[in-house]
Amino acid sequence: MERLKARIYRPAKTAMQSGRGNTKKWTIQFEAAAAKGHDPLMGWISSADTQGQVRLRFDTREEAIAFARKHNMDYELREPVERVIRPKSYADNFRWNRVS
């Protein structure tokens, strides 16, 4: 039997939201074991593999890794890119030497 392959990551903020609400938890997403096929009658894309639809969320990275190890999965860990905050002053918008 083939081992499950999973990706462990913390989701990034989407471009459609201003907040960071769904970016705090770690996610396990399984890789698709079977290819997706085209249904000739309806034109839908389908797959017999249901693991590709499953996403599990964990509070910490360690919990997600422990889950993957407990269930004997191969996993790839992707570290999040931390946000860089550059402090700005509102008065800088009106500086005399400001470059446009």
N, C-alpha and C positions, 0 to 999 in steps of 0.2 A: 504494500500500500504506500502510496506517495504521501510525503509529509506536506502539511499545509504551509503555505508561504504567506507571511503577513508583513505589513508595513506599520510601524509605530511612529506616530508623529503628533505634533500639536498644531491644529489648523491655524492658518493665517487669517487675518481680517480680510473680509471680502471688500471689493471696491464699492459695493452697493450699500454699505452700512458705515456709519460714522463711529459707532462704538466698537468695543472689543469683547462683546458678550460671549460668543462661542469659541473663544480662543484660549480659555484657561485650562480645559481638560485635555488629556492625552487620548488619542484615538488609535484603535487597531482596525485596519482595513485589510481584508483578505484579497489576495490576487486571484484572478479568475483561473480556474483549472481547465475550463472548456471554452472554446471559441464561440463567439456569438454568431448566430445564423440569421438569415433573412427568410421571413415567412412569405411564400409566394402568393397566398390568397389575400391576406390583409395588408401585407407590406410592412409588418412590424419587425423589429429586431428582437430576437429572443435567445435564451440560453438555458441549458439544462442545469447549469451550475448555480445554486442558490447562495453559495458562500460569498459571491461577489457583491451581493446586496447587503451583507451584514457589516455593520460598523459598531464596535463596542467602545464605550468611553470610560476612562478611568481618571481619578483625581490626580494621581502622580505617575511619573514615568516608571518608577519601581514597581507599582502595581501592574502596569501593562506588561512589563518584561516578565514579572513573576507568572502572570496568566499564560503568556506565550510559552514559557519554559515548562509550566505544569502540564500543558496540553501538547507538549512535544512538537512545537512549531518552529520552522525556520523563520527568523524575522530580520527585518532591516530597520534600524533605528535612525530617524532623521531628527537632528537637533534643530530647534527653532532659531530663526535669525532674530536677535533682540532688536527692538526698536531704538533708534538713536534720536534723542530729543535735543534739538538745538535751541537754546533759549534766545528769544528775540524780544526786542522792545518795540512798543508801538511808536515811540518817538523816532525810531530809525527810519520810518516811512517818510519823514519830513526833513531828513538831514540835507544840508546844502551840498554835500559832496556825494550824494547818492548816485549810483550808476543805474541807469534805466534799463 
